Amino acid sequence: MQTTMQDNPETKTSGKPIPQNSIFQRVVTAIPLGYVLRRLFLAIPTMLLIITVAFFLMRAAPGNPYSTDRKLAPEVEANMKAALGLDKPLIEQYGNYLGNVVQGDLGPSMRNSDKSVSEIIGDGIGVSLTLGACSMVLAIFIGTALGIGAAIRKNTMTDYSIMAFAMLGISVPTFVIGPILSLAFGVWWGLFSAGGLDLGRMNFSNMFLPVVTLALPQIAIISRLMRASMIEVLQLSYLRTARAKGLSDLTILLRHAAPAAALPLVSYIGPATAGLLTGSVVIERVFSLPGVGQYFIDGAINRDFPLVMGVVILYSGLIVIFNLIADVVYGVLDPRVSYN
């Protein structure tokens, strides 16, 4: 996204607060429809490139969907490959697959012959979206609060403690944090479920530890970003003017400083949300959750080409969409930004 400040001097960033228009007016007037359509159009070659690279990488991997089974008779294996189109030249397979994807057909699963790829993804998308959305909401609230607390207590023990926690959250990967939390809170103390879903349904006990595990690195990053942004905003002249008018520190902090400081987070939250969905692959495996990430790993192990390709297309599309939403929301929240 390329953004430029408008030439009107009243809209340049000179320490002035962002105009306080209603949210509805901002949404109506600030959404750049032409920019959205242009980005969606440019996403087509991006998705085509991703599909092409993933397709040929999967075909280049050794083995096939039947390599882990007991040895099949040559004629049986030949018939099965013919039924799935695997006996055709690679370029022809690619052309056929691309044509089916354009029509919304992700093909049948090679390992689950009674289900299509779309049905398998549909079974797991609810778990993955719930896990990612809850983790993002938790990260935004806690990370923002910690960042504001560190900024208003700059260079104190509170600030140092929060930043130490942030560095720990960034440094330790989720595949290390997950088993530790599962062992401590699930096995030793029995406060939450250590893995899986009770009776196949999501509930607080099943989802708490995976959500916390996935949210911790984002909490750390958001708290650092919010701290740096808040420290910069607190030094702006319009906040000193607000204090001179007699506004309380809490009003200045929540109504003026925090919204302005949160603007840089918008550009990060879009790709971070998509990253949580793709990052849930490991967490779903650690906690045995039947999400899309779990199916993706199983498909890769079993050489289920259509299933892996379907998940790659899903995740790629989500990344493109969330990046676009972040760019548009930034323009809606900050009317000083124009799109070229």
C-alpha positions as CSV (number, residue, x, y, z in Angstrom):
1,M,0.0,0.0,0.0
2,Q,1.4,3.4,-1.0
3,T,-0.1,6.2,1.0
4,T,0.6,9.9,0.9
5,M,-0.5,12.8,3.0
6,Q,-2.9,15.2,1.4
7,D,-1.4,18.6,0.6
8,N,-4.0,20.5,2.6
9,P,-1.9,21.9,5.5
10,E,-4.8,21.5,7.9
11,T,-4.5,17.7,7.5
12,K,-0.7,17.3,7.8
13,T,0.5,15.6,11.0
14,S,1.7,18.5,13.1
15,G,0.6,17.3,16.5
16,K,-3.1,17.9,15.9
17,P,-5.7,15.4,16.8
18,I,-7.5,13.4,14.1
19,P,-10.9,14.9,13.2
20,Q,-13.6,13.4,15.3
21,N,-16.2,12.3,12.7
22,S,-18.7,9.6,13.3
23,I,-17.7,6.0,12.4
24,F,-20.5,5.8,9.9
25,Q,-19.3,8.9,8.1
26,R,-15.8,7.7,8.0
27,V,-16.8,4.3,6.6
28,V,-19.0,5.9,3.9
29,T,-16.5,8.6,2.8
30,A,-13.2,7.0,3.4
31,I,-13.4,3.5,1.9
32,P,-11.5,3.8,-1.4
33,L,-13.6,1.6,-3.7
34,G,-11.2,2.0,-6.6
35,Y,-8.3,1.0,-4.5
36,V,-10.1,-2.1,-3.2
37,L,-11.0,-3.2,-6.7
38,R,-7.4,-2.6,-7.9
39,R,-6.0,-4.6,-5.0
40,L,-8.4,-7.5,-5.7
41,F,-7.4,-7.5,-9.3
42,L,-3.7,-7.5,-8.5
43,A,-4.3,-10.4,-6.1
44,I,-5.2,-12.7,-9.1
45,P,-1.6,-13.1,-10.4
46,T,-0.4,-13.4,-6.8
47,M,-2.7,-16.3,-6.1
48,L,-1.8,-17.8,-9.5
49,L,1.8,-17.8,-8.6
50,I,1.2,-19.3,-5.2
51,I,-0.9,-22.1,-6.7
52,T,1.7,-22.8,-9.4
53,V,4.6,-23.0,-7.0
54,A,2.7,-25.1,-4.5
55,F,1.5,-27.5,-7.2
56,F,4.9,-28.3,-8.7
57,L,6.6,-28.5,-5.3
58,M,4.0,-31.0,-4.1
59,R,4.5,-33.1,-7.3
60,A,8.3,-32.8,-6.9
61,A,8.2,-34.4,-3.4
62,P,9.1,-38.1,-3.3
63,G,6.3,-40.6,-2.9
64,N,2.6,-40.6,-3.8
65,P,-0.7,-41.1,-2.0
66,Y,-0.3,-44.8,-2.0
67,S,3.4,-45.1,-1.1
68,T,2.7,-45.7,2.6
69,D,0.1,-48.4,2.0
70,R,0.8,-52.1,1.6
71,K,2.2,-52.9,-1.8
72,L,-0.6,-52.7,-4.4
73,A,-0.7,-54.8,-7.5
74,P,0.6,-52.8,-10.5
75,E,-2.7,-52.9,-12.4
76,V,-4.6,-51.7,-9.3
77,E,-2.3,-48.8,-8.7
78,A,-2.4,-47.9,-12.4
79,N,-6.2,-47.9,-12.3
80,M,-6.3,-45.7,-9.1
81,K,-3.9,-43.2,-10.6
82,A,-5.9,-43.1,-13.8
83,A,-9.1,-42.4,-11.8
84,L,-7.4,-39.4,-10.1
85,G,-5.7,-38.2,-13.3
86,L,-2.2,-38.9,-12.0
87,D,-1.2,-40.9,-15.1
88,K,-1.4,-37.8,-17.3
89,P,1.5,-35.5,-18.1
90,L,2.3,-33.0,-15.3
91,I,1.5,-29.9,-17.4
92,E,-1.9,-31.4,-18.3
93,Q,-2.5,-32.2,-14.6
94,Y,-1.7,-28.6,-13.7
95,G,-4.0,-27.2,-16.4
96,N,-6.9,-29.5,-15.3
97,Y,-6.4,-28.5,-11.6
98,L,-6.3,-24.8,-12.4
99,G,-9.4,-25.1,-14.4
100,N,-11.2,-26.8,-11.6
101,V,-10.0,-24.2,-9.0
102,V,-11.4,-21.4,-11.2
103,Q,-14.8,-23.2,-11.0
104,G,-14.5,-23.5,-7.2
105,D,-13.7,-27.2,-7.3
106,L,-10.7,-28.2,-5.1
107,G,-11.1,-31.8,-6.1
108,P,-11.5,-35.0,-4.1
109,S,-9.2,-36.1,-1.3
110,M,-6.8,-38.8,-2.3
111,R,-6.8,-40.4,1.1
112,N,-10.4,-39.8,2.1
113,S,-12.2,-41.0,-1.0
114,D,-15.6,-40.4,0.5
115,K,-15.0,-36.6,1.0
116,S,-14.0,-33.7,-1.1
117,V,-11.3,-31.2,-0.1
118,S,-13.9,-28.5,0.3
119,E,-15.8,-30.7,2.8
120,I,-12.7,-31.5,4.8
121,I,-11.7,-27.9,5.0
122,G,-15.3,-27.0,6.0
123,D,-15.1,-29.5,8.8
124,G,-12.0,-27.9,10.3
125,I,-12.3,-24.2,9.4
126,G,-14.6,-23.5,12.4
127,V,-11.9,-24.6,14.9
128,S,-9.1,-22.7,13.1
129,L,-11.1,-19.5,12.8
130,T,-12.3,-19.7,16.4
131,L,-8.7,-20.3,17.6
132,G,-7.3,-17.5,15.5
133,A,-10.0,-14.9,16.3
134,C,-9.9,-15.5,20.1
135,S,-6.1,-15.4,20.1
136,M,-6.1,-12.1,18.2
137,V,-8.8,-10.5,20.4
138,L,-6.9,-11.6,23.5
139,A,-3.6,-10.3,22.1
140,I,-5.0,-6.9,21.2
141,F,-6.6,-6.2,24.6
142,I,-3.7,-7.5,26.7
143,G,-1.0,-6.2,24.4
144,T,-2.5,-2.7,24.2
145,A,-3.0,-2.5,28.0
146,L,0.6,-3.6,28.7
147,G,2.0,-1.2,26.1
148,I,0.1,1.7,27.5
149,G,1.1,0.8,31.1
150,A,4.8,0.5,30.0
151,A,4.6,3.9,28.2
152,I,3.1,5.9,31.1
153,R,5.6,4.2,33.5
154,K,8.5,4.7,31.3
155,N,11.9,3.7,32.6
156,T,10.4,2.3,35.8
157,M,10.3,-1.3,37.1
158,T,6.9,-1.7,35.6
159,D,8.2,-0.8,32.2
160,Y,11.2,-3.0,32.5
161,S,9.1,-6.0,33.6
162,I,6.6,-5.6,30.8
163,M,9.4,-5.3,28.2
164,A,11.2,-8.4,29.7
165,F,8.0,-10.3,29.4
166,A,7.6,-9.1,25.8
167,M,11.1,-10.2,24.9
168,L,10.4,-13.6,26.4
169,G,7.2,-14.0,24.4
170,I,8.9,-13.1,21.2
171,S,11.9,-15.4,21.8
172,V,10.2,-18.6,22.9
173,P,8.4,-20.4,20.0
174,T,4.9,-21.6,20.4
175,F,5.8,-25.2,19.9
176,V,7.8,-24.9,23.2
177,I,5.2,-22.9,25.1
178,G,2.3,-25.2,24.1
179,P,3.6,-28.4,25.6
180,I,4.8,-26.6,28.7
181,L,1.3,-25.1,29.3
182,S,-0.4,-28.4,28.5
183,L,1.8,-30.3,30.9
184,A,1.5,-27.8,33.7
185,F,-2.2,-26.7,33.5
186,G,-3.6,-29.8,31.8
187,V,-1.7,-32.8,33.2
188,W,-0.2,-31.7,36.6
189,W,-2.9,-29.4,37.9
190,G,-5.9,-30.5,35.7
191,L,-7.3,-27.0,35.3
192,F,-7.9,-27.2,31.6
193,S,-8.0,-29.9,28.9
194,A,-4.6,-31.0,27.8
195,G,-5.7,-31.6,24.2
196,G,-8.5,-32.6,21.9
197,L,-12.2,-31.7,22.0
198,D,-14.7,-33.1,24.6
199,L,-17.4,-34.9,22.7
200,G,-16.2,-33.2,19.6
201,R,-17.3,-29.8,20.7
202,M,-15.3,-26.6,21.5
203,N,-15.6,-25.2,25.0
204,F,-13.6,-23.0,27.3
205,S,-11.6,-25.9,28.8
206,N,-10.5,-27.2,25.4
207,M,-9.7,-23.8,23.8
208,F,-8.1,-21.8,26.7
209,L,-4.6,-23.3,26.5
210,P,-4.3,-23.2,22.7
211,V,-5.6,-19.6,22.5
212,V,-3.2,-18.4,25.2
213,T,-0.3,-20.2,23.5
214,L,-1.1,-18.7,20.1
215,A,-1.7,-15.2,21.6
216,L,1.5,-14.9,23.7
217,P,3.9,-13.9,20.9
218,Q,1.3,-11.4,19.5
219,I,0.8,-10.0,23.0
220,A,4.6,-9.4,23.2
221,I,4.8,-7.7,19.8
222,I,1.7,-5.5,20.2
223,S,2.8,-4.4,23.7
224,R,6.2,-3.3,22.3
225,L,4.6,-1.5,19.3
226,M,2.0,0.2,21.6
227,R,4.6,1.4,24.0
228,A,6.8,3.0,21.3
229,S,3.8,4.6,19.7
230,M,2.3,5.9,23.0
231,I,5.6,7.4,24.1
232,E,5.7,9.4,20.9
233,V,2.1,10.5,21.0
234,L,2.3,11.6,24.7
235,Q,4.9,14.2,23.6
236,L,2.6,15.9,21.0
237,S,1.5,19.5,21.6
238,Y,-2.2,18.9,21.4
239,L,-2.1,16.7,24.5
240,R,-0.4,19.5,26.4
241,T,-3.2,21.8,25.3
242,A,-5.8,19.3,26.6
243,R,-4.1,19.3,30.0
244,A,-4.1,23.1,30.0
245,K,-7.8,23.0,29.4
246,G,-8.3,21.0,32.6
247,L,-9.0,17.5,31.1
248,S,-8.2,14.7,33.5
249,D,-5.2,12.4,32.7
250,L,-7.5,9.4,32.2
251,T,-9.6,11.3,29.7
252,I,-6.6,12.5,27.8
253,L,-5.1,9.0,27.8
254,L,-8.2,7.1,26.7
255,R,-9.9,9.6,24.4
256,H,-7.0,11.3,22.7
257,A,-3.7,9.5,23.2
258,A,-4.7,5.9,22.9
259,P,-6.6,6.1,19.6
260,A,-3.8,8.0,18.0
261,A,-1.2,5.6,19.3
262,A,-3.2,2.6,18.1
263,L,-3.1,3.7,14.5
264,P,0.3,2.0,13.7
265,L,-1.1,-1.2,15.1
266,V,-3.7,-1.4,12.4
267,S,-1.1,-2.0,9.7
268,Y,0.3,-4.9,11.8
269,I,-2.9,-6.5,13.0
270,G,-4.0,-7.4,9.4
271,P,-1.1,-9.6,8.5
272,A,-0.8,-10.7,12.1
273,T,-4.3,-12.1,12.0
274,A,-3.5,-14.1,8.9
275,G,-0.3,-15.2,10.6
276,L,-2.3,-16.5,13.5
277,L,-4.4,-18.7,11.2
278,T,-1.4,-20.1,9.5
279,G,0.6,-20.4,12.7
280,S,-2.2,-22.4,14.2
281,V,-0.9,-25.4,12.2
282,V,1.6,-26.2,15.0
283,I,-0.8,-25.4,17.8
284,E,-3.5,-27.6,16.4
285,R,-1.0,-30.4,16.2
286,V,0.3,-29.9,19.7
287,F,-3.2,-29.8,21.3
288,S,-4.8,-32.4,18.9
289,L,-7.5,-30.0,17.6
290,P,-9.3,-31.0,14.4
291,G,-8.6,-27.8,12.5
292,V,-7.5,-27.0,9.0
293,G,-3.9,-27.0,10.2
294,Q,-4.2,-30.6,11.5
295,Y,-5.6,-31.7,8.1
296,F,-2.8,-29.8,6.3
297,I,-0.1,-31.8,8.2
298,D,-1.9,-35.1,7.7
299,G,-2.3,-34.3,4.0
300,A,1.4,-33.5,3.6
301,I,2.5,-36.7,5.4
302,N,0.1,-38.8,3.3
303,R,0.9,-37.0,0.0
304,D,-2.7,-36.0,-0.3
305,F,-1.9,-33.4,-3.0
306,P,-5.4,-31.9,-3.4
307,L,-5.9,-31.4,0.3
308,V,-2.5,-29.7,0.8
309,M,-3.3,-27.5,-2.2
310,G,-6.7,-26.6,-0.9
311,V,-5.3,-25.5,2.5
312,V,-2.5,-23.5,0.8
313,I,-5.1,-21.7,-1.4
314,L,-7.3,-21.0,1.7
315,Y,-4.4,-19.6,3.8
316,S,-3.1,-17.5,0.8
317,G,-6.5,-16.0,0.2
318,L,-6.9,-15.1,3.9
319,I,-3.5,-13.4,3.9
320,V,-4.4,-11.3,0.9
321,I,-7.9,-10.4,2.3
322,F,-6.6,-9.5,5.8
323,N,-3.8,-7.3,4.4
324,L,-6.4,-5.5,2.3
325,I,-8.8,-5.0,5.2
326,A,-5.9,-3.6,7.3
327,D,-5.0,-1.0,4.6
328,V,-8.7,0.0,4.2
329,V,-9.3,0.3,8.0
330,Y,-6.2,2.4,8.4
331,G,-7.6,4.9,5.9
332,V,-11.1,4.8,7.5
333,L,-9.6,5.6,11.0
334,D,-7.2,8.2,9.7
335,P,-8.9,10.6,7.2
336,R,-5.6,12.3,6.6
337,V,-4.4,9.3,4.5
338,S,-5.2,9.2,0.8
339,Y,-4.7,6.3,-1.6
340,N,-2.9,6.6,-5.0
